[in-house]
């Protein structure tokens, strides 16, 4: 019984501590993720000091990572207001995520292959996780920005997560380079979009018909079920979560007339608020335990190795370079602070630990992964902290040009 009480006290204390971190981060401009990682490192130091060796850390890290992906994408999509006037911005953020992901992956691949000597296929597979922006870190960190900048980051980081996961899943296939694989890849996207639209309509109808007060857990259980089944069949499952969230939050814009009366759209606002609240609290809980566990699993000593510092710094430089080139010369928008908002985190870790055994190489020091995640988050923190210039509220993406400074 004492052990159970100790566990309950520890878990409760960590949740309260994470809540305090969220409050503190608003004033000191330090992302709560950095504080959670530091907490995990501190817990590891304490456990080693007292000879404690908790088991199952890799399993729980993977578990919270998978649940975290669902919750983060759902939370972000439920905040997206997709109207016709915003479609150009959605298109530009999608283009941004695709081109920046492709450019960053290519540059990191060249570095890993030519500098570290990692084989071609493994270099590409290792490059993808470090090219993906972490929406789990980016979305909570940009709440202080203007609506246009915040929406762009939410869309871009969410698309980056989804596309990165899809490309990674394709890259690790045995016959990834065959023409049949490319056809299957795009067919899978079509199937998931179709399933997502039908499933979203069914869920909206079901939520309106349910009289029970327990709707959020049921909705989440159905989403996890569909997500897991889609993953079994190697389909881009996160696309389904994104579609459902956007459909739920924007049904009033596109469902009109008799269909709106049948689905009782007017009742959906209260249901949407409940699911938003549930999703936000679950995301907070999952983020708390994932990043504490990740901090606990880190080998801090590896961060001071010369190879880790050199390679990690080069990767960070390539990430910022690719992002700056796109934002400044292709998208032609103000690059501050967007260029700095490129953290690596939850998705990077989940994908990295999903690399098949046959592609794992001892030439890659896992400390590089830790270094990239920590330094990219610190750069984002400093970029947001020292960005004092206020920009016009005019949507720069819709305008298609540079926005004058006030």
C-alpha positions, 0 to 999 in steps of 0.5 A: 500500500505504501508503494501505491501511495508513493506512486500516487503522490509522485504522479500528482506532484508531477501534474501540479508541477507541470501546471505551475510550469505553464504559469511560469513559462508565460512570464519568463518566456521559457517553454514548459517543455524545457522545464519538463525535460529538466524535471525528467533529468533531475528525477533520473539523477535522484533515482540513480543517487538512491539506486532506483531503477524504474522499468518499462520506460521505453514502453511508456515513452512510446505509449504516451508518444502515440497518444500524444500525437493524436491529442496534439493534432486533435487539439490543433485542428479544433482551433482551426477556423477554415473559411473560404477567406482563409483557404489561401493561408491554409494552402500556403501553410501546406506548401510551406510544410511540404517544401521545408520538410523536403528541403530540410530532409535533403540537407540533413541527409547530405550531412549524415551521409557525407560527414558521418558516412551513414549509408544512403537509405539509413541517412534518409530515414534518420533525416526525416524525424529531425526535419519534422516540426513538433506541433506539441511544442510549437502550438502551445508556444505561439499563443501570444502571437497575432491570430494570423501568425498563430494560425499559420504555425498551427497549420504548418506544424500540424501538416509537418507532423502528418506529412513527416509521419506519412513520408517516414512510413513510406521510407521504411517500406521494403519496396519503397523505391518501386513505382507500386509503392508510390501508387499505393502511397497516394491511394492510401491518402485518398482512402484516408481522406474518404474514410475521414469525411464519412467518419467525421459525418457519422461522429457529428451525427452520433454526438448530436443524438447521444443523450449521455453526458459521457461524450468526450471519452466515447469520441476519443475511444472511437478516434483511437480505434479508427486510428489504430486500425488505420495504422495496422493497414499502414494508412496515414492515420493522423490525417483522419484525426485532423479531418475530424477536428476541422470538420467538428469545428467548422461544420457550421460553415459548410452544412446548410439547409435541411442537412443542418436541421437533420444533424442539429448543427445548432447543438454542436457548439456546446458539444465542441466546447466540451471536446475542446476542453477534454482534449486540452486537458488530455494533451496537457497530461500526455505532454507532461508525462511524455517529456518527463519520461523523455528527459529521464531517458536522456543521456546528458553526458552525451551532449558535451561530446564534440561529435554531438555538438558539431553534428547537432549544430550543423543540423540546427543551422540547416534547419534554420537555413531551409526555413529562412530561404522558404519564408523569405524568398518563396513565401515572401513574408516576414520571417521574424519570429517564424524562422525560429519556430522550428522545434523538434520534439514528440514526433521526432522522438516517436519516429526515431524510436520507430526506425526498423532494426535493419536501418539502425546504425552505430554511426549515429550518436543518439546524443545528436537527437537530444541536442537537436531537440533541446537546442531547437527549443531554446532557439525558439524560446529566444526568438519569441523572447527577443522579438519585440517588433510588432507586425501589422494584423494584416494577414501576410500570407493572404496578401502574398507579400511583405508586411510593413512594420508598424 
